[in-house]
C-alpha cells in the first residue's frame, strides 16, 4: 500500500522521510510526503489535497494529512461544532470527521496533530540533549512543565505564548533558528514507540496507518 501524506511544512516532511516512512515500511506501507508550505487557509489546502487525489487514483493508494491544530484556521469545516467541545480530543475528532466528509474520498484519512508537531518532541524532552549541549537545566524545566501539565504533551495548550513550540523556545532559544533540522533530528532520537506511548491521538493515527496493507 502506498501512502501519500500532505504535511504542513519542512519539519513534518523531514519527519516522514527520516522516521515515519521507514517505520511504516515494516508494515508494507510505503509513505511519502508533500508539503503545502504551511497550514494556511483550509481552501488552499483542500485544493492541494484534491489535486493529489486526482493525480493518483490507484486502489493501492491512501492519503492522509499531518497538520497542527494550533492555530485553528477560521475556514476549516466543522469549526463551530468543534469549538463547543471542551475536550481537545473530541474537538479534533469533530474537525477530522468534517474534513473527511468535505473531501469525500474513501481513500483519505484525516489527521490533525494535537496541538503542534513539537508535542511529540515533548514526549521525551531529554532527547533534546542530542542537539543542545549544556542545557540540562532547561531540559529539566521542560520535563517538569510536561508533568505539571498532566504528563500529556498533546494537551499542552494552544495559546500564543504557551503552545508546544514556544515552550521549547522559551527554554532553548536556539531551537527557533532551524526548527526543521532540530525537530526532525530530535524526533528521530525519541523514536516512534516513545511518541505513541505519550501521545494518544498520534498513536490512534499510527494504528490506522499500520493496518492499511491488511
N, C-alpha and C positions, 0 to 999 in steps of 0.2 A: 504494500500500500504506500502510495506517495502522499506526503502531507505538505501542503503549501501554507506557510504561516505569514500573515500580514502583520508586521510589527510597527511599533511607534517610531523607533529611531535606531541609531547605530549600536547602542548598548544592547538592546533586545536582539538585534540582528547578529551581533557577535556572540551573544549567549546561546542562541540557537545553533550557530555553526560550531562553536567550541565545546559546548556542554550538552545541550538538549538533543541535537541530532545524533551524536554518537550513542547516547543512551537509548533513544528510541530505535536505533538501528538493530539493537539486540532483540527487539520485538517485531522485526520485519516491517518497520515503519520508517520510510526514508524522507526526512524532513529538509526543507529549505525555506529560507525567509526572504521576504521582500519588504523594504522599508517604505513607509509613506511619508517619511520626513517629519515626524511629529504628529501628535494627535490633535489635528486642527478641527475644523467643523466636521460634524458627522457626515454631511452630504458629500464632502470631498473624499472621505474615507470610503463611503459607500460606492462611489464611482470607481475607486481603485479596486475594491473587492469584487464588484460586479464585472469589471473588465477582466480580472484574472479568472473568474468563474467561466466566462465565455471563452477565454483563451484555452483553457484546459478542461475539456468536457469528459475526460475519461472516467469510467466507472471505478477504476482503481486509484482514484484521487480523492482526497478530502482537503478541506480548507479550515483554518482556524485563525484566531487573532491573538495578539498579546499587546493590549493597551492598558495604560494606567487608569484607574478610576479617578484619581486626583490629577488635575482638576476636571470636574464633570463639565462636558460641553452642553450648552443650552439646547442644541437642536437634536440631541440623542433621543431615539424613540424610548417611550416608557418613563421618561424622567419624572413626570408629575406623579405617577403612581409609586415610583421608586422612592421619591423623597418623603413619602408618607411612612416608610419603613424605618424604624429606629435601628433595627438590627442590620448591620452592614452586610452580612451575608445574604439576608433576604433582599436588601436593596440591590446588590449586584446581580442577584438571580433574576429579579424583575427586569433589569436592563438587558441582560443577556438574552432572555426569552423574547423581549421586544425586538432586539436586533435580529435574532433568528427569524422571527415572523416577518420582519420588514424585508429581509433579503430573500427569504422564501426559496431556499435551496437545501434539499436534504443532505447534501454533502458538506454543509457548513456547520462548524462547531464554534459558537462564540465563546470567547474568554476575555474577561477584564481583570487585570491584576489589582488586588486589594493591597494598598492604595496606590503603591508605586513599585517599580522594579526593585527599588532599594529595600523593600520589605524582605525579600529573600536574602539580601546581604545581612540584614539584622537577625536572620535566623541563627547566625553564628558570628557575632562581631569580632570574636578572636581571630577570625581568618583575615581581617584587615591587616594584621601584622605582616602578612606576606608581601605587602606593598608599602607599608608605612612603619619604618623602624623608629623606635624611641617614643612611641605613642601609647605606652602601656596604660597610663592613667586615663587618656582619652578613650581608649577601647574599653577599659573597665567602666567608665561613665556610661558608655553605650549599653554595655551588658546590664548595668544597674537600671538604666532607663527602661529597657525592654521588660525587665522583671517588674518594675514599678507599674508599667502599663498592662500588667497581667500576663506577661510572658508570651504574648501572641503578636508577632511582628506585623501580621496582616491587619490588625486593628489599631496600629499606631496611626494617628488621625490625619485628617485631610485639611488641616488649617495651614495657612501660608508658612508660618514660622515653625510648625511642628510636624510637617509631613516627613516621611522617612528620609528622603534625600537631604533635607535641611537639618535633620537631627544629626546625620553623619557629618555634614559640612560644619556644623557648629562646634564639633569636637576635632575634626580633621579638615581644615580649610583647603588643603591641597587636593582633596577628593574632587572638588569642582573644576580643577584645572584640566582634567581629562576623565570625565565620568565614564565614558565608553570603555577606555582601556582599564581603568581601575575596577569598574563594576564587573566587567567580563572576567577579569583575572581572579578577583576575589570570589565571584560566584563559582567559578570552576574549582577553586580551592575548597569551598564549602561542600560541593557535591550535591547531587540530586536528592539523595536519601535524607540528609540533614534538612534540606529545604522543605521536603514534603512532610517530615516529622513535625515541623513547627508551623507550616502554612497549609491549613485545611483546604482552602479554595484551590490553591496551586496543586495540592495532592489530588483533589477530585478531578481536575483537568487532566492530570497525568494518567489517571486510571482510564479515562475515556480514550486518550491517545494510545496507550499501551494495547488496548483491545481492538484497534482498528483493523488488524490483519487477521482477526479470528473469524 
